[in-house]
């Protein structure tokens, strides 16, 4: 299956980041991409995977914590 690629602008829009930050993620190997001339093409599946990982990491801090009821 051929990998689909997005421009950095399209990837940034999906990620909710700036284009500059998206390029930094690609350069640092956080998301997959290829350099084509002076532009980056970002792997769509890598962006989707980052979104899934990010949504897991961005859970509110109180998820799963039950508040104790006081019996005063």
Buried (B, 14 or more C-beta within 10 A) or exposed (E): EEEEBBBBEBBBBBBEBEBEEBBEBBEEEEBBBEEEEEEBBBBBBBBEEBBEEEEEEEEEEEEEEEEEEEEE
